[in-house]
Amino acid sequence: MSKLTDSDKAWLLSFESGRTFYTEKMKNSVVTEKTYTRWLKIYSDALGKNLDELLLLKPNVVEVAMMIQKGLTAINPHEADKVLMDYLSNDGITPSNKILILTTVRSFYSANLRDLAKITGKSIEAPERKQRTPTVDDCVKLEFRMTNARNTFLLLFLESCPTRVGTLKQLTWKDLKPLNDAQVPYWIYVKADRLKGHGKGRYKKAKHVGFLHYYAVQKLEEYKKELEKMGIKYDENSPIFMSYHSNPNGACKGSKMVNFNDAFTDASILAFGDDIKKHFSPHDFRDIISTVLENPKVKANPNLAKPLS
């Protein structure tokens, strides 16, 4: 990703609508700031319009009344939607970039209380994401880009004990079962009702067994200290992964973490830039154990990996 320059940020903040956009959508994430500023600047430059002019493509009631009062022809209330869709019809823009521009522009208008129509951009589909399995080196680079101890532990948890996101959300502290082993201090056993299929039909006998190695547990202890520092209390029935802030996804401080993807998206962008092949999600860690066990140097029995994935 292109580096966010001081001039780009200064350009954004020189407009009242840009300052509103920054306050409402960007101030809590450096990566979001970089992404939104970059693509809004690209869009603005491509159209030859500044942010004030972009905003007037979606006039509010007061602006429409003023135009009529001045004898001006009121602009089509859906002009911003039309202009955006015309721009995104350009075949020279990659599908991935179309999604980024669409998300950025929608967010800009939303922050300024001028939501685009829900149908706008519906026809644009994100390219199908291919699953990729991170290497040990990838995990190290991601670790150093995680923004807090919780996200670092989340990364090491998945590297040590791969689990679907749907199951991650249901894990509680009592699921961490101690082992008398310095190298592998905890193990986890998840029954079928908390796995894919919820124990019905062919998933009736499903189970998941996982282990946390010592380094993951080091990060667990750092995460516990961070929870204490933030004043978040928990007991054995609390979710392991807890939200630090309230957000539009329905989470509140101390409740279960809702959005797991953002932590990996942000860290991936910082670690690997524009290399989309290295933009990992929690889902990509599902095969990390089996990949190691299938390595010819390990020579593990193929059946060993089945309950671990």
C-alpha positions as CSV (number, residue, x, y, z in Angstrom):
1,M,0.0,0.0,0.0
2,S,1.2,3.5,-0.8
3,K,2.5,5.3,2.2
4,L,0.1,8.0,3.5
5,T,1.9,11.3,3.1
6,D,1.6,14.3,5.2
7,S,0.2,16.2,2.2
8,D,-2.5,13.6,1.6
9,K,-3.7,13.9,5.2
10,A,-3.4,17.7,5.1
11,W,-5.6,17.6,2.0
12,L,-8.2,15.5,3.7
13,L,-8.3,17.7,6.8
14,S,-8.5,20.9,4.9
15,F,-12.2,20.2,4.2
16,E,-14.9,20.2,6.9
17,S,-16.3,17.0,5.3
18,G,-12.8,15.4,5.4
19,R,-12.4,16.3,9.0
20,T,-15.9,14.7,9.7
21,F,-14.9,11.6,7.7
22,Y,-11.7,11.3,9.7
23,T,-13.4,11.7,13.1
24,E,-16.2,9.3,12.3
25,K,-14.4,6.6,10.4
26,M,-10.7,6.8,10.7
27,K,-9.3,8.1,14.0
28,N,-9.2,4.7,15.7
29,S,-7.2,2.8,13.0
30,V,-4.0,3.8,11.3
31,V,-4.7,1.3,8.6
32,T,-8.2,2.6,7.9
33,E,-6.8,6.1,7.8
34,K,-4.3,5.1,5.2
35,T,-6.8,3.1,3.1
36,Y,-9.6,5.6,3.1
37,T,-7.4,8.6,2.5
38,R,-5.6,7.0,-0.3
39,W,-8.6,5.9,-2.2
40,L,-10.7,9.0,-1.6
41,K,-7.8,11.1,-3.0
42,I,-7.6,8.8,-6.0
43,Y,-11.3,9.1,-6.6
44,S,-11.4,12.8,-6.1
45,D,-8.5,13.4,-8.5
46,A,-10.0,11.1,-11.1
47,L,-13.2,13.1,-11.1
48,G,-11.4,16.4,-10.9
49,K,-13.5,17.4,-7.9
50,N,-12.5,18.4,-4.4
51,L,-14.4,17.1,-1.3
52,D,-16.8,20.0,-1.2
53,E,-17.7,19.3,-4.8
54,L,-18.1,15.6,-4.1
55,L,-20.4,16.4,-1.2
56,L,-22.6,18.6,-3.4
57,L,-23.3,15.6,-5.6
58,K,-25.4,14.3,-2.7
59,P,-27.1,17.6,-1.4
60,N,-29.1,17.6,1.8
61,V,-32.5,19.1,2.2
62,V,-31.1,22.5,3.2
63,E,-28.8,22.7,0.2
64,V,-31.6,21.7,-2.2
65,A,-33.9,24.5,-0.7
66,M,-31.1,27.0,-1.2
67,M,-30.6,26.0,-4.8
68,I,-34.2,26.5,-5.5
69,Q,-34.3,29.8,-3.7
70,K,-31.4,31.0,-5.9
71,G,-33.3,29.9,-9.0
72,L,-30.8,27.1,-9.6
73,T,-31.7,23.7,-10.9
74,A,-31.6,21.3,-8.0
75,I,-29.1,18.5,-8.6
76,N,-30.4,15.0,-8.9
77,P,-30.4,13.5,-5.4
78,H,-28.9,10.4,-6.8
79,E,-26.1,12.1,-8.8
80,A,-23.4,10.9,-6.3
81,D,-24.6,7.3,-6.8
82,K,-24.6,7.7,-10.6
83,V,-21.1,9.3,-10.7
84,L,-19.7,6.5,-8.5
85,M,-21.2,3.7,-10.6
86,D,-20.0,5.3,-13.8
87,Y,-16.5,5.5,-12.4
88,L,-16.6,1.9,-11.3
89,S,-17.7,0.7,-14.7
90,N,-14.1,1.4,-15.9
91,D,-12.6,-2.0,-16.9
92,G,-9.2,-0.7,-16.0
93,I,-9.9,-0.8,-12.3
94,T,-9.3,-4.2,-10.7
95,P,-12.2,-5.9,-8.9
96,S,-10.4,-5.7,-5.6
97,N,-9.8,-1.9,-6.1
98,K,-13.4,-1.4,-7.1
99,I,-14.5,-2.8,-3.7
100,L,-12.0,-0.6,-1.9
101,I,-13.2,2.6,-3.7
102,L,-16.9,1.6,-3.3
103,T,-16.3,1.1,0.5
104,T,-14.4,4.3,0.8
105,V,-16.8,6.6,-1.0
106,R,-19.9,5.1,0.7
107,S,-18.2,5.6,4.0
108,F,-17.3,9.2,3.1
109,Y,-20.9,10.1,2.3
110,S,-22.2,8.1,5.3
111,A,-19.9,10.0,7.7
112,N,-21.4,13.2,6.4
113,L,-25.0,12.0,6.9
114,R,-25.6,11.6,3.1
115,D,-25.9,7.8,2.7
116,L,-25.8,6.5,-0.8
117,A,-28.7,4.2,-1.9
118,K,-28.4,0.6,-0.7
119,I,-28.6,-0.6,-4.2
120,T,-25.5,1.4,-5.3
121,G,-22.6,-1.0,-5.8
122,K,-24.7,-4.2,-5.3
123,S,-23.6,-5.4,-8.8
124,I,-19.9,-5.2,-7.8
125,E,-18.7,-8.5,-6.5
126,A,-15.5,-9.0,-4.6
127,P,-13.2,-11.6,-6.3
128,E,-13.4,-15.0,-4.7
129,R,-10.8,-15.3,-2.1
130,K,-8.5,-18.2,-2.3
131,Q,-7.5,-19.9,0.9
132,R,-3.9,-19.5,1.6
133,T,-1.9,-21.0,4.5
134,P,0.5,-18.7,6.3
135,T,4.1,-19.9,6.8
136,V,6.0,-19.6,10.1
137,D,7.7,-16.5,8.7
138,D,4.3,-15.0,7.8
139,C,3.1,-15.5,11.4
140,V,6.2,-13.8,12.8
141,K,5.7,-10.8,10.5
142,L,2.0,-10.6,11.4
143,E,2.8,-10.9,15.1
144,F,4.9,-7.7,15.0
145,R,2.1,-5.8,13.3
146,M,-0.7,-6.7,15.7
147,T,-1.8,-3.6,17.6
148,N,-2.5,-5.1,21.1
149,A,-1.9,-8.2,23.3
150,R,-5.4,-9.6,22.6
151,N,-4.8,-9.7,18.8
152,T,-1.3,-11.1,19.3
153,F,-2.7,-13.9,21.4
154,L,-5.5,-14.5,18.8
155,L,-2.8,-14.9,16.1
156,L,-0.8,-17.4,18.3
157,F,-4.0,-19.2,19.3
158,L,-4.9,-19.9,15.7
159,E,-1.3,-20.8,14.8
160,S,-1.3,-23.3,17.7
161,C,-4.9,-24.3,17.7
162,P,-6.7,-23.5,14.4
163,T,-10.4,-23.0,14.9
164,R,-13.3,-21.6,12.8
165,V,-14.4,-18.1,13.6
166,G,-17.8,-19.4,14.5
167,T,-16.2,-21.6,17.2
168,L,-13.8,-18.9,18.3
169,K,-16.7,-16.7,19.3
170,Q,-18.1,-19.4,21.6
171,L,-15.0,-20.3,23.5
172,T,-14.9,-19.5,27.1
173,W,-12.0,-19.4,29.6
174,K,-13.1,-22.7,31.1
175,D,-12.3,-24.3,27.7
176,L,-8.6,-23.8,28.4
177,K,-7.8,-27.0,30.2
178,P,-4.4,-27.2,32.0
179,L,-1.8,-29.8,31.2
180,N,1.1,-30.7,33.3
181,D,3.5,-29.9,30.4
182,A,5.8,-26.9,30.2
183,Q,5.9,-27.1,26.4
184,V,2.1,-27.6,26.0
185,P,0.4,-25.9,29.0
186,Y,-3.2,-26.1,27.8
187,W,-5.4,-28.2,25.6
188,I,-8.9,-27.6,24.2
189,Y,-11.7,-30.0,23.4
190,V,-14.7,-28.7,21.6
191,K,-17.8,-30.9,21.1
192,A,-19.9,-31.0,18.0
193,D,-22.6,-28.5,19.1
194,R,-20.1,-25.7,18.8
195,L,-18.6,-26.7,15.5
196,K,-19.7,-26.5,11.9
197,G,-23.1,-28.3,11.5
198,H,-23.9,-27.9,15.3
199,G,-23.8,-31.7,15.8
200,K,-26.6,-32.5,13.4
201,G,-26.6,-35.0,10.6
202,R,-23.2,-36.0,9.3
203,Y,-21.7,-33.6,11.8
204,K,-23.1,-35.5,14.8
205,K,-19.8,-37.1,15.8
206,A,-17.6,-34.1,14.9
207,K,-15.1,-32.9,17.5
208,H,-12.1,-30.6,17.7
209,V,-9.0,-31.2,19.7
210,G,-6.3,-28.5,20.0
211,F,-3.3,-27.6,22.1
212,L,-1.6,-24.3,23.1
213,H,2.1,-24.3,23.0
214,Y,4.3,-22.4,25.5
215,Y,4.8,-19.4,23.3
216,A,1.1,-18.9,22.7
217,V,0.6,-19.2,26.5
218,Q,3.2,-16.4,27.0
219,K,1.0,-14.2,24.8
220,L,-2.1,-15.4,26.8
221,E,-0.5,-14.1,30.0
222,E,0.2,-10.7,28.3
223,Y,-3.4,-10.6,27.2
224,K,-4.6,-11.2,30.7
225,K,-2.5,-8.2,31.9
226,E,-4.0,-6.1,29.2
227,L,-7.5,-7.0,30.3
228,E,-6.7,-6.0,33.8
229,K,-5.2,-2.7,32.7
230,M,-8.3,-1.9,30.7
231,G,-10.5,-2.8,33.7
232,I,-12.2,-5.7,32.0
233,K,-13.2,-8.5,34.4
234,Y,-13.8,-12.0,33.4
235,D,-14.6,-15.4,34.8
236,E,-14.6,-19.0,33.6
237,N,-17.8,-18.4,31.7
238,S,-16.6,-15.3,29.9
239,P,-15.6,-15.4,26.3
240,I,-11.9,-15.9,25.8
241,F,-11.7,-13.2,23.2
242,M,-13.3,-10.0,24.5
243,S,-14.2,-6.7,22.9
244,Y,-12.2,-3.6,24.0
245,H,-14.7,-1.0,22.7
246,S,-18.3,-0.6,21.6
247,N,-18.7,-0.8,17.8
248,P,-21.4,-0.9,15.1
249,N,-21.2,-4.7,14.9
250,G,-22.9,-5.0,18.3
251,A,-20.0,-5.5,20.6
252,C,-19.5,-3.5,23.8
253,K,-16.5,-3.3,26.2
254,G,-16.1,-6.6,28.0
255,S,-18.5,-8.6,25.7
256,K,-17.3,-11.2,23.2
257,M,-15.2,-10.1,20.3
258,V,-17.3,-9.9,17.2
259,N,-15.1,-8.9,14.3
260,F,-12.0,-11.1,14.0
261,N,-11.1,-10.3,10.4
262,D,-10.1,-6.7,11.0
263,A,-7.1,-7.6,13.2
264,F,-5.7,-9.8,10.4
265,T,-6.5,-7.4,7.6
266,D,-4.8,-4.5,9.3
267,A,-1.7,-6.5,10.3
268,S,-1.5,-8.0,6.8
269,I,-1.5,-4.6,5.1
270,L,1.2,-3.3,7.4
271,A,3.3,-6.4,7.0
272,F,2.9,-7.2,3.3
273,G,1.6,-4.0,1.7
274,D,-0.3,-4.5,-1.6
275,D,0.6,-8.3,-1.9
276,I,-3.0,-9.5,-1.8
277,K,-1.7,-13.1,-1.6
278,K,-0.5,-12.3,1.9
279,H,-3.6,-10.7,3.2
280,F,-4.6,-13.4,5.6
281,S,-7.8,-14.0,7.6
282,P,-8.5,-16.3,10.5
283,H,-9.9,-18.8,8.0
284,D,-6.5,-19.2,6.4
285,F,-5.1,-20.7,9.6
286,R,-7.4,-23.8,9.4
287,D,-4.8,-25.9,7.6
288,I,-1.7,-24.7,9.3
289,I,-1.3,-27.7,11.5
290,S,-2.0,-30.3,8.8
291,T,0.5,-28.5,6.5
292,V,3.2,-28.9,9.1
293,L,2.3,-32.5,9.8
294,E,2.3,-33.4,6.1
295,N,5.8,-32.0,5.6
296,P,8.0,-34.9,4.5
297,K,10.5,-33.9,7.2
298,V,7.9,-34.5,9.9
299,K,6.5,-37.8,8.5
300,A,3.5,-37.8,10.8
301,N,0.6,-40.2,10.3
302,P,-2.0,-38.4,8.1
303,N,-4.8,-39.5,10.5
304,L,-3.2,-37.5,13.3
305,A,-4.1,-34.1,11.7
306,K,-7.8,-34.9,11.3
307,P,-9.1,-34.0,14.7
308,L,-6.8,-31.0,14.9
309,S,-8.3,-29.2,12.0
